[in-house]
Amino acid sequence: MLKLGKTTQTTVILLVMVFFGVTLGSNEAQSQTETNSKPSLPGKTSEASWDFDEVPEGELPSGWKVEATNQKGSPAIWRVIKDTTAPSGDQVLALVNPPGEYGGNFNLCWMDSTTILDGEIQVSFKSIKGEVDQGGGVMWRVRDKDNYYIARFNPLEDNFRIYHVHNGSRKKIADAKIVLPAGKWHTMKIVQQGNTYEGYINGDKLLEGTNDLFATSGGVGLWTKADAVTSFDDFSVKPLKP
């Protein structure tokens, strides 16, 4: 057996410690890099509902904001108002003053504190008036004011449609003909799972298909176009049941 002096032994021990220290440090750094490089989770669906009866008249629900896509003129005015015809209670959230008749204005009232990935979004709506457009609907997987999915009913055209708005440009992805009276309350529901969607009016499934543009969770809200004056009630978001 080779015998080493104390000085040599110390040198060997130091060299071994340095070697393993560097190796371990390198492994730790690699592990941290691998952790940091993992893709972020796509998000989830919140559960929330609003009947707007607890919101002071003339205000917006907490966390909601008013924006517009392709805005021309002043922003539309949204607020909680009294409506004795409301499906529940006597208050609704309404677009009460549109920005004008420019057809490219998309009027948004939405939030990002409640989100949807796979889930259901539902609202009751009533078309009040509008020369260029009427009606409106729901937004989901909203990234910002220029990127989102939207489903809307328009009594001037007698159709129910789903679009995506990408960088401010709207593209139709589903369409169904349906005649509903304006000035009456109706219910709209969207079911989203993965890239698959379904659209319902008053409980009847009218639209279904797939779209891959927005694959992660995003905000939710309400939408009208141009001069459409519309009221909304009983807005809800919930995850799909396992």
C-alpha positions as CSV (number, residue, x, y, z in Angstrom):
1,M,0.0,0.0,0.0
2,L,1.3,3.4,-1.0
3,K,1.9,5.7,2.0
4,L,1.4,9.4,1.7
5,G,2.8,12.1,3.8
6,K,0.5,14.5,5.7
7,T,1.1,17.2,3.1
8,T,0.3,14.9,0.2
9,Q,-2.8,13.6,1.9
10,T,-4.1,17.1,2.5
11,T,-3.4,18.0,-1.1
12,V,-5.3,14.9,-2.4
13,I,-8.3,15.6,-0.1
14,L,-8.4,19.2,-1.3
15,L,-8.3,18.1,-4.9
16,V,-11.1,15.5,-4.4
17,M,-13.2,18.1,-2.6
18,V,-12.7,20.7,-5.3
19,F,-13.5,18.1,-8.0
20,F,-16.7,16.9,-6.4
21,G,-17.7,20.5,-5.4
22,V,-17.5,21.6,-9.1
23,T,-19.3,18.5,-10.3
24,L,-22.1,19.0,-7.7
25,G,-22.4,22.7,-8.4
26,S,-22.6,21.9,-12.1
27,N,-25.4,19.4,-11.6
28,E,-27.3,21.8,-9.4
29,A,-27.0,24.5,-12.0
30,Q,-28.1,22.1,-14.7
31,S,-31.1,21.0,-12.5
32,Q,-32.0,24.7,-12.0
33,T,-31.8,25.4,-15.7
34,E,-34.0,22.4,-16.5
35,T,-36.6,23.6,-13.9
36,N,-36.5,27.2,-15.3
37,S,-36.9,25.9,-18.9
38,K,-40.0,23.9,-18.2
39,P,-43.0,25.4,-20.0
40,S,-45.5,27.3,-17.8
41,L,-48.8,25.6,-17.1
42,P,-51.7,26.7,-19.4
43,G,-53.8,28.0,-16.5
44,K,-57.2,27.1,-15.2
45,T,-60.8,28.2,-14.9
46,S,-62.0,30.3,-12.0
47,E,-65.5,29.9,-10.6
48,A,-67.5,33.1,-10.2
49,S,-70.9,34.6,-10.8
50,W,-72.6,38.1,-10.8
51,D,-76.2,39.1,-10.7
52,F,-75.2,42.7,-10.3
53,D,-77.7,43.4,-7.5
54,E,-75.0,44.1,-4.9
55,V,-73.2,46.7,-7.1
56,P,-74.1,50.3,-6.5
57,E,-76.3,51.7,-9.3
58,G,-74.2,53.7,-11.8
59,E,-71.0,51.8,-11.1
60,L,-69.1,48.8,-12.4
61,P,-68.5,45.5,-10.5
62,S,-65.2,45.4,-8.7
63,G,-62.4,44.3,-11.0
64,W,-64.2,45.0,-14.3
65,K,-62.8,47.5,-16.8
66,V,-64.1,49.2,-20.0
67,E,-62.0,49.0,-23.1
68,A,-62.5,48.9,-26.9
69,T,-61.1,47.1,-29.9
70,N,-60.5,49.5,-32.9
71,Q,-61.9,52.4,-30.9
72,K,-63.0,55.5,-32.7
73,G,-64.5,58.3,-30.6
74,S,-65.0,58.2,-26.8
75,P,-65.3,54.9,-25.0
76,A,-68.7,53.4,-24.6
77,I,-70.3,53.9,-21.2
78,W,-71.1,50.8,-19.2
79,R,-72.8,50.8,-15.8
80,V,-75.1,48.9,-13.5
81,I,-78.7,50.1,-13.9
82,K,-82.2,49.3,-12.6
83,D,-84.3,47.0,-14.7
84,T,-87.4,45.5,-13.2
85,T,-87.5,42.9,-16.1
86,A,-84.2,41.4,-15.1
87,P,-84.1,37.6,-14.8
88,S,-83.0,37.9,-11.2
89,G,-83.2,40.9,-8.9
90,D,-83.7,44.3,-10.3
91,Q,-80.3,45.4,-11.5
92,V,-78.3,44.6,-14.7
93,L,-75.0,45.5,-16.2
94,A,-75.6,47.5,-19.4
95,L,-73.9,49.4,-22.2
96,V,-76.0,52.5,-21.9
97,N,-74.2,54.9,-24.3
98,P,-72.3,53.6,-27.3
99,P,-69.3,55.5,-28.8
100,G,-71.1,56.0,-32.2
101,E,-72.2,54.2,-35.3
102,Y,-68.7,53.2,-36.5
103,G,-69.1,49.5,-37.3
104,G,-65.5,48.6,-36.3
105,N,-65.9,49.6,-32.7
106,F,-66.0,46.5,-30.4
107,N,-67.2,47.6,-26.9
108,L,-65.7,45.6,-24.1
109,C,-66.4,45.3,-20.4
110,W,-64.2,42.5,-19.0
111,M,-61.9,41.3,-16.2
112,D,-58.7,39.3,-15.9
113,S,-59.1,38.3,-12.3
114,T,-61.5,35.6,-13.3
115,T,-60.2,33.3,-16.0
116,I,-61.4,30.4,-18.2
117,L,-59.5,27.6,-19.8
118,D,-61.8,24.6,-19.9
119,G,-65.3,25.5,-18.6
120,E,-68.6,27.2,-19.1
121,I,-69.4,30.9,-19.4
122,Q,-73.1,31.9,-19.4
123,V,-75.1,35.2,-19.4
124,S,-78.6,36.4,-19.9
125,F,-78.8,39.3,-22.4
126,K,-81.4,41.7,-23.8
127,S,-81.0,43.7,-27.0
128,I,-82.3,47.2,-26.5
129,K,-81.5,49.2,-29.6
130,G,-79.0,50.0,-32.4
131,E,-79.1,51.0,-36.0
132,V,-75.8,49.5,-37.2
133,D,-75.7,46.6,-34.7
134,Q,-77.7,45.1,-31.9
135,G,-77.2,42.4,-29.3
136,G,-73.9,41.2,-28.1
137,G,-72.4,38.4,-26.1
138,V,-69.5,36.9,-24.1
139,M,-65.8,37.0,-24.4
140,W,-63.4,34.3,-23.1
141,R,-59.8,33.4,-23.0
142,V,-59.2,37.1,-23.3
143,R,-55.5,38.1,-23.5
144,D,-56.1,41.8,-23.9
145,K,-58.4,44.2,-25.7
146,D,-57.2,43.0,-29.1
147,N,-57.1,39.2,-28.6
148,Y,-59.9,37.0,-27.5
149,Y,-62.8,34.7,-28.4
150,I,-66.3,36.1,-28.7
151,A,-69.8,34.7,-29.2
152,R,-72.6,37.1,-30.0
153,F,-76.3,37.1,-31.2
154,N,-77.5,39.9,-33.5
155,P,-81.3,40.3,-33.9
156,L,-80.7,42.6,-37.0
157,E,-79.1,39.7,-38.8
158,D,-80.9,36.8,-37.0
159,N,-77.7,34.9,-36.4
160,F,-75.5,33.5,-33.6
161,R,-71.8,33.5,-34.3
162,I,-68.4,32.8,-32.7
163,Y,-65.4,34.8,-33.8
164,H,-61.8,35.1,-32.7
165,V,-60.3,38.6,-32.6
166,H,-56.6,38.5,-33.2
167,N,-54.5,41.6,-33.0
168,G,-57.7,43.6,-33.4
169,S,-58.9,41.7,-36.5
170,R,-62.1,39.7,-36.3
171,K,-62.6,36.4,-38.1
172,K,-65.8,34.3,-38.0
173,I,-65.3,30.6,-37.0
174,A,-68.9,29.4,-36.5
175,D,-72.4,30.6,-37.6
176,A,-76.0,29.6,-37.1
177,K,-79.3,31.2,-38.1
178,I,-81.8,31.8,-35.3
179,V,-84.7,34.3,-35.0
180,L,-85.1,35.7,-31.5
181,P,-87.1,38.8,-30.5
182,A,-85.2,41.9,-29.5
183,G,-86.2,43.5,-26.2
184,K,-86.6,40.1,-24.5
185,W,-84.2,38.2,-22.3
186,H,-82.4,35.3,-23.7
187,T,-79.5,33.0,-22.4
188,M,-76.2,32.4,-24.1
189,K,-73.7,29.7,-23.0
190,I,-70.3,28.7,-24.3
191,V,-68.6,25.4,-23.3
192,Q,-64.9,25.3,-24.0
193,Q,-62.7,22.2,-23.6
194,G,-59.2,22.2,-25.1
195,N,-59.7,23.4,-28.6
196,T,-63.3,22.4,-28.8
197,Y,-66.2,24.8,-28.3
198,E,-70.0,24.5,-28.1
199,G,-72.5,27.4,-28.3
200,Y,-76.0,27.4,-26.8
201,I,-78.9,29.9,-27.0
202,N,-81.8,29.3,-24.5
203,G,-80.5,25.8,-23.9
204,D,-80.3,24.7,-27.5
205,K,-76.9,23.8,-28.9
206,L,-76.5,25.7,-32.2
207,L,-72.7,25.8,-32.7
208,E,-69.8,23.5,-32.3
209,G,-66.3,23.1,-33.7
210,T,-62.6,23.5,-33.0
211,N,-60.1,26.3,-33.0
212,D,-56.5,26.4,-31.8
213,L,-55.7,30.1,-31.7
214,F,-56.0,30.8,-28.0
215,A,-54.9,27.6,-26.1
216,T,-54.2,29.1,-22.6
217,S,-56.5,30.5,-20.0
218,G,-57.6,34.2,-20.2
219,G,-60.0,36.7,-18.9
220,V,-63.8,36.9,-19.4
221,G,-66.3,39.6,-20.2
222,L,-69.1,41.1,-22.2
223,W,-69.1,42.5,-25.8
224,T,-71.2,44.6,-28.1
225,K,-70.4,46.2,-31.5
226,A,-70.8,49.7,-32.9
227,D,-74.0,51.3,-31.5
228,A,-75.5,48.2,-29.9
229,V,-77.1,49.1,-26.6
230,T,-77.5,45.8,-24.6
231,S,-78.2,44.7,-21.0
232,F,-76.7,41.7,-19.3
233,D,-77.6,39.7,-16.2
234,D,-76.6,36.5,-14.3
235,F,-73.1,36.2,-15.7
236,S,-71.3,33.1,-14.6
237,V,-68.0,31.2,-15.2
238,K,-67.3,27.7,-13.9
239,P,-64.9,24.8,-14.6
240,L,-66.1,21.7,-16.3
241,K,-67.1,18.8,-14.0
242,P,-64.4,16.0,-14.0
